[in-house]
Amino acid sequence: MENNDHIYADYNSTTPISENVKKSIIEVLSKQALNPSSLHKKGQEARKILQDARDNVRRFIVVQNDKEVVFTSGATEANNLVMKGIKGYQHIISAIEHPSIINSACNAHIIPVNQDGVINLIELEKILTKFKEDRMLVSVIMANNETGVIQPLKEIAELAHKFGAICHTDAAQCVGKIEVNMEDLKVDLLTLSAHKFGGIAGSGVLIFDKKLAIEPIITGGGQEKGLRGGTENIVAIAALSAALQDIPDLISKTNEIKVLRDQLEHELLNFTNEVKIFGQSSNRLPNTSFIYMPGVKSDVQLMHFDLNNIAVSIGSACSSGKVEPSHVLLAMGATKEQAECSIRVSIGTKTKEQDIKKIVNCWCDLYRTNKVSNTLSISHL
């Protein structure tokens, strides 16, 4: 990411770590032998790191004392803990959730989205009405990891509570890109992941109302309030804590990032009317573009960019390299061809204007090559 010849445009997959985070990692590693369950002085040092990290979660995500903060290995585990650890609830999820919600929900009732990627509140109310005699858990992602479309969480939580349901949101993609204030959102549970906002992979958080009964899905020695057995990853949690402190600086740069993102989209739309930006008319994360190139498969586009030292992605980065049509785009009414021919460009704090120009030129070169190839093929028929 520090190579001047390489352009990193995959921030929604993972983010570069800051100098502050690097220092925190080195400092904690130098302490050595830190287990917060130990009763000696080294154990006390580890417990202080954990407590400082919990305090930073409360400070920077705005979490009051009626909520609990539990560390996990990431948002995927935290999401699984929500869906599998809260027993006896009807699961109501959106059609554009992260796979960690889709695959851990039980017989979920799906809330559809419109062509702009925003959930249909009328359909949500219909589902809530249908199951109003049951206990219900509504889980809606705060901002989609592929399109960047931000959901109306306040309205969703208000509607869920009106029917006595509890409301969860996966806010992994939002922290560090937009303001995330749990008290303002009025949700009962919220998950986040450190490596999405400058920490390192291996640490996430579940924040939840203390009144909720949650059973552990990883049992062991009773760590993390009895909800997550196993010795805590102190290094990753310290990195998370440091990354949280960087949030005000990250948020201060979002307008600059949005200007670059808008420039990218403007130049592509001016180049050809065949390009499509999914969720363009919706409120989106300031750094994210999901772009359709007609007739060129996503993996071909990705390889073309990679050969030109530009890192982009094919939607979610959580599918072990599998290339499948985006379920998010299909839920938005895109055709199978569109879902198979789109890439995600997600920029960040290190992105420069010249990077945007190179990304645009790379995209346009491939588009032209494909057009010429198609023309030659037709001429030989």
Buried (B, 14 or more C-beta within 10 A) or exposed (E): EEEEEEBBBBBBBBBEBBEBBEEBBEEBEEBEEBBBEBEEEBBEBBBEBBEBBBBBBBEBBBBEEEBBBBBBBBBBBBBBBBBBBBEEBBBBBBBBBBBBBBEBBEEBBBBBBEEBBBBBBEBBBEBBEEBEEEEBBBBBBBBBBBBBBBBBBEEBBEBBBEBEBBBBBBBBBBBBBBEBEBEEBBBBBBBBBBBBBBBBBBBBBBBBBEEBEBEBBBEEEEBBEBBBBEBBBBBBBBBBBBBBBBBEEBBEBBEEBBEBBEBBBEBBBEBBEEBBBBBBEBBBBBBBBBBBBBEBBBBBBBEBBEEBBBBBBBBBBEEEEEEEBBBBBBBBEBEEEBBBBBBBBBBBBEBEEEBBEBBBEBBBEBBEEBBEEEEEEEEEE
